[in-house]
Amino acid sequence: MTGMPTCATHMAQVENPLPRLAPAVLATTGEHGSSSSSSSSSSITTSTSQSCSRTSPEKDERAISIQAPPIPATTPAPQAADTAITIVPGYRPGILSRTLEMHLDFYYPRNGWGRQFEAVLSTSMGDLLKRLDRPVNQVWSAVWSAPSPAPSPTPVPTPTPPKAPAERIVGVVYVDGECTGEDGVARLRCFIVDESVRGRGVGRRLLNEAMEFVRRVGFRECRLSTMRSLTAARRLYESVGFVEAGEYWFEDFGKGVWEMKYVWRRSDDPAVVDKDGLGCPPCSFFLWKSQGP
């Protein structure tokens, strides 16, 4: 058509190369239960000046300025996608050693709980480990699995098969249906999440599995103890129905702390919580003085 302008304009495209970042590899609780980074950014303005021919000679050439989206001044190196964390019931090789390790990593720097704490914890939880074959006792692990390596485009035969993806226990929770000595009463024990994965909902997933077991088995009551200072853990317990049932001062492992008792009761149980005594010996962060954590 005559009288219509014809214009060929090539615009520079700016692509943001930012990769999707994976979360940091976690206190709970009573779950004895984070990091941040920042980067500067700058904007780039790209201008292109192209000739635009028109049938009318009085039209001048015009420069076109394009504001490109901002990109970071320093592009972070690509990181692996978020790895999977699954909740697995039952015994796993190394579960006791990881339980001890995570507890000592948390309590020794904060409270100085060392030799005596480790001795009591290992003995008590070792006893529970031997009783896991009984239907009223159970343990759950939060298992972190490393991503499998990408397959080679040109597979090369190897003398040995490829290694299985690496796995690591990053959280545990135990239900002991026998330590109280009372029928229908369970105890939540040694609930902890590794610092590397805190803040990612791992503790809640573990607690939900444990409480589902408590309901399914038919316990009328479940008890636990935690430190008064662990506010986030206490709120987590309260969110699934635990209520405060007293507190006391505890200093058997060195530095003293205020311990709080919590109890959960079935909604169809008309009994009232005994806030003066829950039928269990004194405890410290899931540690019963006479029965272990």
MOCOR-V617883 format. One line per field, one symbol per residue. ss: DSSP state (2 for helix, 1 for strand, 0 for the rest). burial: # if it has 9 or more other ideal C-beta (glycine too) atoms within 8 Angstrom, else .. A space follows every 10 residues. Layout:
# MOCOR-V617883
ss: ???
burial: ???
This chain:
# MOCOR-V617883
ss: 0000011000 0000000000 0000000110 0100000000 1100111110 0110000000 0011111000 1100000000 0001111110 0000222222 2222222222 2000222222 2222222222 0000000111 1111100000 0000000000 0000001111 1111110000 0000111111 1110222000 0222222222 2222222000 1111111000 2222222220 0011111111 0000001111 1111100000 0000000000 0011001100 010
burial: .......... ...#...... .#...##### ###....... ..#..#.#.# .#........ ...#.#.#.. ##...#.... ..#.#.##.. .#..##.### .#######.. #.##.###.# #########. ##....#### #####..... .......... ......#.## ########## ....###### #####.##.. .##.###### #.###.#.## ########.# .###.###.# ###.##...# ..##..#### #####..... ..#....#.# ..#######. .##
